[in-house]
């Protein structure tokens, strides 16, 4: 089943945060009216920064632009690396991709490995909140059933988030969604072969069900730069009866410091654009979001 897609807003906010995550690097200030590349700004000279962890040349990172062995096929499938943007063709200037949403005050790649789009996947796993007798709990004011989702606390910034991650080269999106949820929500990387097999069987039941594609496209992420940015596909897998997830014990792993079930409501404060994704899930599932039908997500 398909859901919402397209840009969340016509300019980014978190992609201009200062200092840049994991560093003391300060972005060049970019006012709202100058974010768009269409806005004339002849004096724009963004700070250049690419993290040492990226420059070290790990397998998930591109070489520097201009290196003799690196001829990326931007706006196309480049071997196993997907360089197409879900927002459509992006411009190339000086051999480097330009962020399709606009200026961020920072050139280079920051913490991101790929020039251009860095594709991610965000599995939103939900169930209905139930009482001790197994009955769905309804919010007393909105009159709608309360949804819960699996949230992780990110180690890098301490913010709560959807347990997602980057798509490996050549990996199918469905495989990334399941892998990231297993690694961050169940610490699958540290489990024995027998434990991994049992977990895989349970998750197969969940991920084989009908699902909702909540969002596909650009993400307003603090790691974004003028030349590298995050794009994601957020997908909701819902355990209607609760029987699948009730048999599994959450255990934080990989990039997650903590993991837990969280009641969904308009008071949530989550990483990047995750709050907006969660709000869309409540609309699709006709679940409780707010006591005020006009309430907006704090992250907007």
C-alpha positions in Angstrom: 0.0 0.0 0.0 1.3 3.4 -0.9 1.4 6.5 1.4 2.7 10.0 1.5 5.7 11.1 -0.6 7.3 14.3 -1.7 9.1 17.0 0.2 8.1 17.7 3.8 8.7 21.4 3.4 10.1 23.7 0.8 13.2 24.5 2.9 15.1 22.6 5.5 15.7 23.6 9.2 17.6 20.8 10.9 20.0 20.7 7.9 21.2 24.1 9.1 21.9 23.3 12.7 25.1 24.6 14.2 27.6 23.2 15.2 27.6 20.3 12.7 26.9 17.0 14.6 29.9 15.3 16.1 32.1 18.3 15.6 32.8 22.0 16.5 32.4 23.1 12.9 30.1 26.0 12.5 28.0 26.3 9.3 27.9 29.6 7.4 24.5 31.1 8.5 21.8 30.7 5.8 18.5 32.7 6.3 15.3 31.1 5.2 15.0 33.4 2.2 18.4 32.3 1.0 18.0 28.5 1.3 16.8 28.1 -2.3 19.5 27.9 -5.0 17.2 30.2 -7.0 17.8 33.0 -4.5 20.7 35.1 -5.8 23.6 35.1 -3.4 26.9 35.9 -5.1 28.8 36.1 -1.8 27.8 32.6 -0.5 30.9 30.8 0.6 30.0 27.8 2.7 32.3 26.2 5.2 33.9 23.0 3.8 33.9 20.0 6.0 34.1 16.2 5.7 34.6 14.1 8.8 37.9 12.2 9.2 35.9 9.0 9.5 34.7 9.5 6.0 38.1 10.6 4.6 39.6 7.5 6.0 38.0 5.6 3.1 35.7 3.0 4.7 33.8 0.7 2.3 30.6 2.8 2.7 32.2 6.1 1.6 33.0 7.5 -1.8 36.5 8.7 -2.7 37.2 12.5 -3.1 35.8 14.1 -6.2 38.6 14.3 -8.8 40.4 11.1 -7.8 41.5 9.2 -10.9 39.7 6.0 -10.0 36.4 7.7 -9.1 33.9 8.6 -11.9 30.5 8.6 -10.2 27.3 8.3 -12.4 25.2 10.9 -10.7 21.4 10.8 -11.2 21.8 7.1 -12.2 22.4 3.6 -10.9 26.2 3.4 -10.4 27.0 -0.2 -10.1 25.5 -1.3 -6.8 25.2 2.3 -5.5 21.9 4.1 -6.1 22.7 7.7 -7.0 19.2 8.6 -8.2 17.3 10.9 -6.0 13.7 10.2 -5.0 13.1 13.9 -5.5 14.1 13.7 -9.2 17.2 14.9 -11.0 19.6 17.1 -9.0 22.1 19.6 -10.4 25.9 19.0 -10.6 28.2 22.0 -10.2 32.0 21.8 -10.2 31.6 18.0 -10.4 29.6 17.9 -7.1 25.9 17.3 -6.6 23.8 20.2 -5.2 21.4 19.5 -2.4 17.9 19.6 -4.1 16.3 21.5 -1.2 19.0 24.2 -1.1 21.8 25.7 0.8 22.9 24.3 4.2 25.9 26.5 5.0 28.3 23.6 4.7 30.0 22.1 1.7 31.6 18.6 1.5 30.0 15.5 2.9 30.2 16.0 6.7 29.4 12.6 8.2 27.8 11.1 5.1 29.6 8.7 2.9 28.1 9.3 -0.5 28.2 12.4 -2.6 24.6 13.2 -3.4 21.8 11.1 -2.0 22.5 8.7 0.9 19.6 6.3 1.0 18.2 5.1 4.3 15.2 3.0 5.5 13.0 3.6 8.6 10.9 0.7 9.8 8.0 2.0 11.9 6.7 -1.0 14.0 3.4 -0.4 15.7 0.8 -2.2 17.9 -2.2 -1.1 19.8 -1.8 -0.2 23.5 -3.8 -2.7 25.5 -4.9 -3.1 29.1 -4.2 -6.2 31.3 -7.2 -8.0 29.8 -5.9 -7.4 26.3 -8.5 -4.8 25.3 -7.4 -1.8 23.2 -7.0 1.4 25.2 -9.0 4.4 23.9 -8.0 8.0 24.7 -10.6 9.6 26.9 -10.8 12.8 24.9 -10.1 12.0 21.3 -12.0 8.7 21.5 -9.4 7.0 19.3 -7.3 3.9 20.1 -3.7 4.6 21.2 -0.9 3.3 19.0 2.6 2.4 20.3 5.8 2.2 18.3 9.3 0.8 18.9 11.7 3.7 19.5 15.4 3.8 20.1 17.6 6.3 21.8 20.5 7.2 19.4 24.0 6.9 20.8 25.3 9.8 18.7 22.9 12.5 20.0 20.7 11.0 22.7 17.5 11.7 20.8 14.7 9.2 20.4 14.1 7.9 16.9 12.8 5.3 14.6 15.3 2.3 14.4 16.5 2.9 10.9 19.7 3.0 9.0 21.5 3.2 5.7 20.8 0.9 2.7 23.8 -1.2 1.8 25.0 -1.2 -1.9 22.8 -3.7 -3.9 20.5 -4.3 -0.9 16.8 -4.3 -1.3 14.9 -1.8 0.7 12.8 -4.5 2.4 15.9 -6.3 3.5 17.3 -3.0 5.0 14.1 -2.4 6.9 14.2 -5.8 8.5 18.0 -5.8 9.1 18.0 -2.4 10.8 15.1 -3.3 13.1 16.7 -6.5 14.1 20.1 -4.9 14.8 18.9 -1.9 16.7 15.7 -3.3 18.3 16.9 -6.8 19.2 20.7 -6.6 19.2 20.8 -9.3 16.5 24.5 -8.8 15.8 25.4 -10.2 19.3 23.0 -13.2 19.3 23.8 -16.8 18.7 23.0 -18.6 15.5 20.0 -20.3 17.2 18.7 -17.0 18.6 19.1 -15.3 15.2 17.1 -18.0 13.5 14.3 -17.8 16.0 14.2 -14.0 15.7 14.3 -14.2 11.9 11.2 -16.5 11.9 9.2 -14.1 14.1 10.2 -11.0 12.2 9.4 -12.7 8.9 5.8 -13.0 10.1 5.7 -9.3 10.8 7.5 -8.1 7.7 5.4 -10.4 5.4 2.2 -8.6 6.3 0.6 -5.8 4.4 2.3 -2.6 5.1 2.1 1.2 4.6 4.7 3.2 2.8 4.6 6.4 4.9 7.2 8.5 3.2 9.7 8.4 0.4 12.1 11.3 -0.2 14.4 13.9 1.2 14.9 14.1 5.0 15.6 17.3 6.9 18.6 15.8 8.7 21.3 17.6 10.7 24.0 15.6 8.8 23.0 17.0 5.4 25.3 19.3 3.5 25.3 21.2 0.2 26.7 18.2 -1.5 25.4 15.2 0.4 22.0 14.5 2.0 19.8 11.8 3.5 16.8 10.3 1.7 14.6 7.7 3.2 11.7 5.3 2.8 9.7 5.1 6.0 7.4 2.0 6.1 4.9 1.1 8.8 4.5 -2.6 9.8 1.6 -3.1 12.1 1.1 -6.0 14.5 -2.7 -5.8 14.7 -3.2 -8.5 17.4 0.1 -7.9 19.2 0.8 -11.6 19.1 4.1 -11.3 17.1 5.8 -8.6 19.1 4.5 -9.7 22.5 6.7 -12.9 22.0 9.8 -10.8 21.4 11.9 -9.1 24.0 13.4 -5.7 22.9 17.1 -5.3 23.4 19.1 -2.3 22.2 22.0 -2.9 19.8 24.2 -1.4 17.2 23.6 2.4 17.1 20.9 2.2 19.8 21.6 3.1 23.4 18.1 2.1 24.6 14.9 0.7 23.0 11.3 0.7 24.2 7.6 0.9 23.2 6.4 4.5 23.2 2.8 5.7 23.2 2.2 7.9 20.2 0.8 11.4 20.7 1.6 15.0 19.7 4.0 15.5 22.6 6.6 13.4 20.9 10.0 14.9 20.3 12.0 12.8 17.9 15.2 12.9 15.7 15.2 14.6 12.3 11.8 14.3 10.6 10.7 11.2 12.5 7.9 12.9 14.4 6.2 13.8 11.1 6.4 10.2 9.9 4.8 9.0 13.1 2.0 11.5 12.8 1.2 10.2 9.3 1.0 6.7 10.7 -1.7 7.8 13.2 -3.7 9.4 10.3 -3.4 6.2 8.2 -4.4 4.0 11.1 -7.1 6.3 12.4 -5.3 6.3 15.8 -5.0 8.9 18.6 -2.6 11.8 18.0 -3.9 14.7 20.0 -6.6 16.0 22.2 -6.7 18.9 19.8 -7.5 17.8 16.2 -5.6 20.8 14.9 -2.4 20.1 16.9 0.8 20.0 14.9 4.0 17.9 15.5 6.6 19.8 17.6 9.2 18.9 15.0 7.5 20.8 12.2 
